[in-house]
Amino acid sequence: MFHNNSPKRSKISLGATFILLIPVIYISITLFFLIFGDVVELLKSSVMNTNTNSNGINTDTIKDILPPITDSSLFNTNNDIELYYKNALLPLVDVIKTWPPEQAGVAVRPVDWVDVVPRFDWNDIKSREAALRVRKSEKPFIIRNVPSVVEATSKWSEKYLKSQFGNKHGTVEKSDTNSFMYWNGRKNRNIGGGPTNYNPMSWGNFKEKVKSLENTISGAPHFPHYYWHTSSKTDAFISEDLKLFKKSDSFFIVDPDEYTVPIACRVGTKGLCNEMHYDTHRTFAAQIIGSKRWIFLPPTDCNKLYLYPTNHMSSRHSPIDINTGLINITKYPLAIDAMAIETVVHQGEVAYLPSNWFHHIISQEYNIQCIARSGHSLVGDDSIEKCGFKGLGLGRGKGKGKKNKLIK
């Protein structure tokens, strides 16, 4: 009897035990997913910056706020202008430590960060006159409410751009990281490829790349980034829509005789960094879609940036990596004294970049920016020449064909 009844008792015992264990199993599974889920969300927010920033703020609800228009009375005289910029400059090491460039987007911007680059209003005559005085002094600034730019921000919808670009393949520059540095292939024949590569890509495929990056990262340095290149030479709608860049506009086209380059437009992915360099021409940059952070350094800091020489494929660029927020002072000791001023250029705004000013640009989101260059200012040429470059040597127009000579 004992042997015959034992299997039944064993089954009853196992069944009862299983029933008793169900709540324990349920609680254990629930706790596991809760803990594991928190870890995943923490990794997402700290590494990928998708849902929350370092303060735990939901980035989906964050809205950027435009800085106010600057008081135009601060720029009545050249002395006023010089004093303003002198007081606005901060040590570069502090600027990038406070907000590391590779951390892109409003969600990771420090809450106490202040935009000090002056802003002017095109619709206000006094404000516009102040902007003109600053432009003539060759200092960077922002101007807002330029009619054709405002119109383009609304007109350049995805549907409109798709209708303009169609199925044709544009030139797309790709980097394996977020770092983009110009390079000249003619100076690179004995080295091989440059830091980036160029490939044809359809607008549809490019937007897929943009979407994947926009949804997963915010300035992550080790993800591939993409840069769409086009101009008014190949896409006529650009010059038709951006009337501010007509030769007859004396505010934006400073020297129409040297306005020989078509309007250049760049479409960038979130987190893309254009490395520190200077340009010889005056540049106006219209931010049509999205926003970009600009870090400016005056020409007088040329000797602190260790520029690649004229015979280098990335001549005029600095090898100093500032994207992590730290500078290798042991390798670049003079950089400790470099001074900078920074801004975020928002959608619908136009930035002025004077000749010879150094700039490091970080895409804060998917964005479209179009630029026009005209003429060369002599301001800062003396500093550039001390660094081994000839002010007009890399420009077009009057400087076309001249070769830079490295000063020994």
HELIX and SHEET records of a PDB file:
HELIX    1   1 PHE A    2  LEU A   43  1                                  42    
HELIX    2   2 LYS A   44  MET A   48  3                                   5    
HELIX    3   3 THR A   59  THR A   61  5                                   3    
HELIX    4   4 SER A   72  PHE A   75  5                                   4    
HELIX    5   5 ASN A   78  ALA A   88  1                                  11    
HELIX    6   6 LEU A   92  THR A   98  1                                   7    
HELIX    7   7 VAL A  106  VAL A  108  5                                   3    
HELIX    8   8 ILE A  125  LYS A  136  1                                  12    
HELIX    9   9 PRO A  147  LYS A  155  1                                   9    
HELIX   10  10 GLU A  158  PHE A  165  1                                   8    
HELIX   11  11 GLY A  185  LYS A  187  5                                   3    
HELIX   12  12 TRP A  203  THR A  216  1                                  14    
HELIX   13  13 PHE A  237  ASP A  241  1                                   5    
HELIX   14  14 LYS A  243  PHE A  245  5                                   3    
HELIX   15  15 PRO A  256  GLU A  258  5                                   3    
HELIX   16  16 PRO A  299  LYS A  304  5                                   6    
HELIX   17  17 PRO A  333  ASP A  337  5                                   5    
HELIX   18  18 ASP A  381  LYS A  386  1                                   6    
HELIX   19  19 GLY A  397  GLY A  399  5                                   3    
SHEET    1   A 6 LEU A  90  PRO A  91  0                                        
SHEET    2   A 6 MET A 339  VAL A 345 -1                                        
SHEET    3   A 6 LYS A 292  LEU A 297 -1                                        
SHEET    4   A 6 PHE A 358  SER A 363 -1                                        
SHEET    5   A 6 CYS A 273  TYR A 278 -1                                        
SHEET    6   A 6 SER A 179  PHE A 180  1                                        
SHEET    1   B 9 ARG A 119  ASP A 121  0                                        
SHEET    2   B 9 PHE A 141  ARG A 144  1                                        
SHEET    3   B 9 GLU A 349  LEU A 353 -1                                        
SHEET    4   B 9 THR A 283  ILE A 289 -1                                        
SHEET    5   B 9 ASN A 367  ARG A 373 -1                                        
SHEET    6   B 9 ALA A 264  GLY A 268 -1                                        
SHEET    7   B 9 HIS A 225  SER A 231 -1                                        
SHEET    8   B 9 HIS A 169  SER A 175 -1                                        
SHEET    9   B 9 ASN A 197  SER A 202 -1                                        
END                                                                             
